[in-house]
Amino acid sequence: MSVIKKNQPNHPYNRLQKSLEELINKTPAGNKLPSEPELAKMLGVSRATLREGMRTFDEKGMIRRRQGVGTFVVPQVRVIEAGLEVLESIERRANRIGLAVSMGELEITEILSGPEHSEKLEVE
């Protein structure tokens, strides 16, 4: 008899996670997912197992659950993940993941600080 471990791709929990992720990704941001009883039936799991599976996506900020109202897909913000192990410009990283970036103009103006500014900045 072979034992299926939870970290294997064919484990029921991992199949549930994959199915939930696919459903969340194809549901437009702001839209409501089916109710827990409907989802549990669709995916062939208990409501307790479904809730456990949904917790992962709630923690990742992909869904928002509101008791008595429903579960909604949250809009995802694309983020540039950077590490020091790769030296690469922001523009190149952004282009690689399909984000448009542009540089604004910088203007530096020197002003004398009056008592009001000095107080707010806690300087003389």
Sine and cosine of phi, psi and omega as CSV:
sin_phi,cos_phi,sin_psi,cos_psi,sin_omega,cos_omega
0.00,0.00,0.79,-0.61,0.01,-1.00
-0.99,-0.12,0.57,-0.82,-0.01,-1.00
-0.96,-0.29,0.76,-0.65,0.04,-1.00
-1.00,-0.04,0.87,-0.50,0.00,-1.00
-1.00,0.02,0.49,-0.87,-0.08,-1.00
-0.86,0.51,-0.44,0.90,-0.03,-1.00
-1.00,0.08,0.04,1.00,0.04,-1.00
-1.00,0.02,0.58,-0.81,-0.07,-1.00
-0.86,0.51,-0.49,0.87,-0.06,-1.00
-1.00,0.00,0.12,0.99,0.07,-1.00
-0.93,0.37,0.66,-0.75,-0.03,-1.00
-0.80,0.60,-0.61,0.79,0.00,-1.00
-0.90,0.43,-0.65,0.76,0.01,-1.00
-0.93,0.37,-0.58,0.81,0.07,-1.00
-0.91,0.42,-0.65,0.76,0.04,-1.00
-0.88,0.48,-0.72,0.69,0.00,-1.00
-0.86,0.52,-0.68,0.73,0.00,-1.00
-0.91,0.42,-0.69,0.72,0.01,-1.00
-0.89,0.45,-0.68,0.73,0.02,-1.00
-0.90,0.44,-0.68,0.73,0.00,-1.00
-0.89,0.46,-0.68,0.73,0.03,-1.00
-0.88,0.47,-0.69,0.72,0.00,-1.00
-0.89,0.45,-0.71,0.70,-0.01,-1.00
-0.90,0.44,-0.69,0.72,-0.03,-1.00
-0.91,0.40,-0.50,0.87,-0.01,-1.00
-1.00,-0.06,-0.06,1.00,0.07,-1.00
-1.00,-0.02,0.82,-0.57,-0.01,-1.00
-0.86,0.51,0.58,-0.81,0.02,-1.00
-0.82,0.57,0.69,-0.73,0.01,-1.00
1.00,-0.06,-0.31,0.95,0.00,-1.00
-0.99,0.17,0.42,-0.91,-0.04,-1.00
-1.00,0.00,0.67,-0.74,0.10,-1.00
-0.99,0.15,0.31,-0.95,0.08,-1.00
-0.84,0.54,0.35,-0.94,-0.01,-1.00
-0.90,0.44,0.33,-0.94,0.02,-1.00
-0.82,0.57,-0.73,0.68,0.01,-1.00
-0.87,0.49,-0.64,0.77,0.02,-1.00
-0.91,0.42,-0.73,0.69,-0.01,-1.00
-0.89,0.46,-0.69,0.72,0.00,-1.00
-0.86,0.51,-0.67,0.74,0.01,-1.00
-0.92,0.39,-0.71,0.70,0.01,-1.00
-0.85,0.53,-0.65,0.76,-0.10,-0.99
-1.00,-0.08,-0.08,1.00,0.06,-1.00
0.93,0.36,0.62,0.78,0.02,-1.00
-0.75,-0.66,0.23,-0.97,0.07,-1.00
-0.97,0.24,0.31,-0.95,0.03,-1.00
-0.90,0.43,-0.57,0.82,0.02,-1.00
-0.90,0.44,-0.69,0.73,0.03,-1.00
-0.91,0.41,-0.67,0.75,0.02,-1.00
-0.87,0.49,-0.73,0.68,0.00,-1.00
-0.85,0.52,-0.67,0.74,0.03,-1.00
-0.88,0.48,-0.69,0.73,0.02,-1.00
-0.91,0.41,-0.62,0.78,-0.01,-1.00
-0.93,0.36,-0.49,0.87,-0.03,-1.00
-0.84,0.55,-0.64,0.77,0.00,-1.00
-0.85,0.53,-0.71,0.70,-0.05,-1.00
-0.96,0.27,-0.49,0.87,0.08,-1.00
-0.92,0.40,-0.70,0.71,-0.01,-1.00
-0.91,0.40,-0.53,0.85,0.03,-1.00
-0.98,0.21,-0.15,0.99,0.00,-1.00
0.98,0.18,0.32,0.95,0.00,-1.00
-1.00,0.08,-0.44,0.90,0.03,-1.00
-0.71,-0.70,0.34,-0.94,0.09,-1.00
-0.76,-0.65,0.84,-0.54,0.00,-1.00
-0.98,-0.19,0.77,-0.64,0.03,-1.00
-0.83,-0.55,0.91,-0.41,-0.06,-1.00
-0.84,0.54,0.76,-0.65,0.03,-1.00
0.99,0.14,-0.14,0.99,-0.03,-1.00
-0.91,-0.41,-0.77,0.64,0.02,-1.00
0.60,-0.80,-0.10,-0.99,0.01,-1.00
-0.92,-0.40,0.78,-0.62,-0.08,-1.00
-0.87,-0.50,0.56,-0.83,0.06,-1.00
-0.99,0.16,0.75,-0.66,-0.04,-1.00
-1.00,-0.08,0.68,-0.73,0.06,-1.00
-0.86,0.51,0.67,-0.74,-0.02,-1.00
-0.99,-0.16,0.72,-0.69,0.05,-1.00
-0.99,-0.11,0.78,-0.62,0.02,-1.00
-0.97,0.23,0.70,-0.71,-0.08,-1.00
-0.84,-0.55,0.64,-0.77,0.10,-0.99
-1.00,0.03,0.92,-0.40,0.04,-1.00
-1.00,-0.01,0.81,-0.59,-0.05,-1.00
-0.81,-0.58,0.59,-0.81,0.08,-1.00
-0.76,-0.65,0.42,-0.91,-0.02,-1.00
-0.96,0.27,-0.23,0.97,-0.03,-1.00
-0.95,0.32,-0.28,0.96,0.02,-1.00
-0.83,-0.56,0.87,-0.50,0.06,-1.00
-1.00,-0.04,0.92,-0.38,-0.09,-1.00
-0.43,-0.90,0.55,-0.84,-0.03,-1.00
-0.95,0.30,0.40,-0.92,0.07,-1.00
-0.86,0.51,-0.67,0.74,0.00,-1.00
-0.86,0.51,-0.71,0.70,-0.02,-1.00
-0.90,0.43,-0.70,0.72,0.02,-1.00
-0.89,0.46,-0.69,0.72,-0.02,-1.00
-0.89,0.46,-0.71,0.70,0.01,-1.00
-0.87,0.50,-0.62,0.79,-0.02,-1.00
-0.88,0.47,-0.55,0.83,0.00,-1.00
-0.97,-0.22,0.18,0.98,0.11,-0.99
0.99,0.13,0.40,0.92,0.05,-1.00
-0.98,-0.19,0.64,-0.77,0.08,-1.00
-1.00,-0.01,0.74,-0.67,0.05,-1.00
-0.79,-0.61,0.47,-0.88,0.08,-1.00
-0.52,-0.86,0.40,-0.92,0.01,-1.00
-0.98,-0.21,0.72,-0.69,0.08,-1.00
-1.00,0.01,0.14,-0.99,0.04,-1.00
-1.00,0.07,0.57,-0.82,0.03,-1.00
-0.94,-0.35,0.76,-0.65,0.04,-1.00
-0.80,-0.61,0.79,-0.62,0.02,-1.00
-0.93,-0.37,0.81,-0.59,0.00,-1.00
-0.84,-0.54,0.75,-0.67,0.03,-1.00
-1.00,-0.08,0.79,-0.61,0.04,-1.00
-0.77,-0.63,0.45,-0.89,0.08,-1.00
-0.99,0.12,0.66,-0.75,-0.03,-1.00
-1.00,0.02,0.78,-0.62,0.07,-1.00
-1.00,-0.07,-0.01,-1.00,-0.02,-1.00
-0.83,0.55,-0.60,0.80,-0.02,-1.00
-0.90,0.44,-0.72,0.69,0.02,-1.00
-0.92,0.39,-0.68,0.73,-0.02,-1.00
-0.85,0.53,-0.67,0.75,-0.01,-1.00
-0.91,0.42,-0.72,0.69,0.00,-1.00
-0.90,0.44,-0.59,0.81,0.00,-1.00
-1.00,0.04,-0.10,1.00,-0.02,-1.00
0.84,0.54,0.71,0.70,0.07,-1.00
-0.77,-0.63,0.28,-0.96,0.03,-1.00
-0.98,0.21,0.00,0.00,0.00,0.00
